[in-house]
Amino acid sequence: MPTSRSRWRPRVSFVQEGTLEKDTNGEVLWVWCYPSTTATLRNLLLRKCCLTDENKLLHPFVFGQYRRTWFYITTVEVPDSSILKKVTHFSIVLTAKDFNPEKYAAFTRILCRMYLKHGSPVKMMESYIAVLTKGICQSEENGSFLSKDFDARKAYLAGSIKDIVSQFGMETVILHTALMLKKRIVVYHPKIEAVQEFTRTLPALVWHRQDWTILHSYVHLDADELEALQMCPGYIAGFVDLDVSNRSDLYDVFVNLADSEITIAPLAKEAMTMGKLHKEIGQLIVQSAEDPEKSDSQVIQDISLKTKEIFTNLAPFSEVSDDGEKRVLNYEALKQRRFPPATENFLYHLAAAEQMLKI
């Protein structure tokens, strides 16, 4: 008979909690971490928190993903009234297995208030354990947090597709096509907040997958980070360093968010050839997004219905594989249908992205 211990499951998917401080001498140090972490991850999180930035810009909240672990970092300036007398700024870091920026921003804000008041990780540790085991921490002075208030679906819908279409218009179909074909998208803007808001919204263009593991919203041009990124077959990666524009080995589609420009890399142009079908999709996206009566979620629904229609068009050209385990593309049947070349090309590459090609 299983014990109560063996049945226990954590209420949230925390991996680690940590605190970094910047002292009056300008030094940045890890002062606490539970449980312990690797030197590689510590260095990465030091790079992500803005305490080491020479430009002195404070980023109140950043998030991203590294090797299937999400990181969430809230940074605050220490007021003179705080018990932390030799500290000018500090960052609270949480790593977790799920994508939910709003949830972890809310919890790290509570932890920050605790640290400002007590100057010790003990109270934070108590709250961390309470949320881990019960999904809740309550405090009159620092605020309450209830994990179940933060649904994953809400996090998926938090961005604005309408804003993206407002900026890029018909070119939004390039992003939709790249995501459908599981291509590599790199997004650049000098402000991390703009990068994160834009990149987190893009997976909603392929809502049928509901896959935010493709999102890497804050990447540096660091060898270890780039190695981890390039192990992913398709991704959305956000950068604040314009030098990434010269790294054509990292992307199939490059989005210069600051200049509102989208560029398709030469090697991706064949798979990304646009035709009548793409024009139809683009017009639908723009028409839906420009409708003032429609919410972002309704626009996502409209795009999702069109996506299902595309898969319905592909279905007659698929057959059960020889091993009977999955459906594969019958390329001869697709060719005999005599679609326009760009449509046939797109359906073929879509089948490849969905692993429907015969090996």
HUFENFEN-V41256 format. One record per backbone hydrogen bond with DSSP energy under -1.0 kcal/mol. CO is the residue of the C=O (numbers start at 1). NH is the residue of the N-H. If there is no record, write none. Layout:
co=CO nh=NH
co=CO nh=NH
This chain:
co=3 nh=7
co=13 nh=97
co=16 nh=95
co=17 nh=34
co=18 nh=93
co=19 nh=31
co=19 nh=32
co=20 nh=91
co=21 nh=29
co=22 nh=88
co=22 nh=89
co=23 nh=26
co=27 nh=23
co=29 nh=21
co=32 nh=19
co=34 nh=17
co=38 nh=42
co=39 nh=43
co=40 nh=44
co=41 nh=45
co=42 nh=46
co=43 nh=47
co=44 nh=48
co=45 nh=49
co=50 nh=53
co=60 nh=75
co=62 nh=73
co=64 nh=71
co=66 nh=69
co=69 nh=66
co=70 nh=96
co=71 nh=64
co=72 nh=94
co=73 nh=62
co=74 nh=92
co=76 nh=90
co=79 nh=82
co=83 nh=85
co=86 nh=24
co=88 nh=78
co=89 nh=22
co=90 nh=76
co=91 nh=20
co=92 nh=74
co=93 nh=18
co=94 nh=72
co=95 nh=15
co=95 nh=16
co=96 nh=70
co=100 nh=104
co=101 nh=105
co=102 nh=106
co=103 nh=107
co=104 nh=108
co=105 nh=109
co=106 nh=110
co=107 nh=111
co=108 nh=112
co=109 nh=113
co=110 nh=114
co=111 nh=115
co=112 nh=116
co=113 nh=117
co=114 nh=118
co=115 nh=119
co=116 nh=83
co=121 nh=125
co=122 nh=126
co=123 nh=127
co=124 nh=128
co=125 nh=129
co=126 nh=130
co=127 nh=131
co=128 nh=132
co=129 nh=133
co=130 nh=134
co=131 nh=135
co=132 nh=11
co=135 nh=147
co=137 nh=145
co=139 nh=143
co=145 nh=137
co=146 nh=149
co=147 nh=150
co=151 nh=155
co=152 nh=156
co=153 nh=157
co=160 nh=164
co=161 nh=165
co=162 nh=166
co=163 nh=167
co=164 nh=168
co=165 nh=169
co=168 nh=171
co=169 nh=172
co=170 nh=173
co=171 nh=174
co=172 nh=176
co=173 nh=177
co=174 nh=178
co=175 nh=179
co=176 nh=180
co=177 nh=181
co=178 nh=183
co=179 nh=182
co=184 nh=252
co=184 nh=253
co=185 nh=237
co=186 nh=255
co=187 nh=239
co=188 nh=257
co=191 nh=195
co=192 nh=196
co=193 nh=197
co=194 nh=198
co=195 nh=199
co=196 nh=200
co=198 nh=202
co=201 nh=204
co=202 nh=205
co=203 nh=206
co=206 nh=209
co=212 nh=215
co=214 nh=236
co=216 nh=238
co=220 nh=222
co=222 nh=226
co=223 nh=227
co=224 nh=228
co=225 nh=229
co=226 nh=230
co=229 nh=232
co=235 nh=185
co=236 nh=216
co=237 nh=187
co=238 nh=219
co=239 nh=189
co=241 nh=244
co=242 nh=245
co=243 nh=246
co=244 nh=247
co=246 nh=248
co=247 nh=250
co=252 nh=265
co=253 nh=186
co=254 nh=263
co=255 nh=188
co=255 nh=257
co=256 nh=261
co=261 nh=256
co=263 nh=254
co=265 nh=268
co=266 nh=269
co=268 nh=272
co=270 nh=273
co=275 nh=279
co=276 nh=280
co=277 nh=281
co=278 nh=282
co=279 nh=283
co=280 nh=284
co=281 nh=285
co=282 nh=286
co=283 nh=287
co=284 nh=288
co=285 nh=289
co=286 nh=290
co=291 nh=294
co=295 nh=299
co=296 nh=300
co=297 nh=301
co=298 nh=302
co=299 nh=303
co=300 nh=304
co=301 nh=305
co=302 nh=306
co=303 nh=307
co=304 nh=308
co=305 nh=309
co=306 nh=310
co=307 nh=311
co=308 nh=312
co=309 nh=313
co=310 nh=314
co=311 nh=315
co=314 nh=317
co=315 nh=318
co=317 nh=330
co=319 nh=328
co=321 nh=324
co=326 nh=321
co=328 nh=319
co=330 nh=334
co=331 nh=335
co=332 nh=336
co=335 nh=338
co=340 nh=344
co=341 nh=345
co=342 nh=346
co=343 nh=347
co=344 nh=348
co=345 nh=349
co=346 nh=350
co=347 nh=351
co=348 nh=352
co=349 nh=353
co=350 nh=354
co=351 nh=356
co=352 nh=355
co=356 nh=329
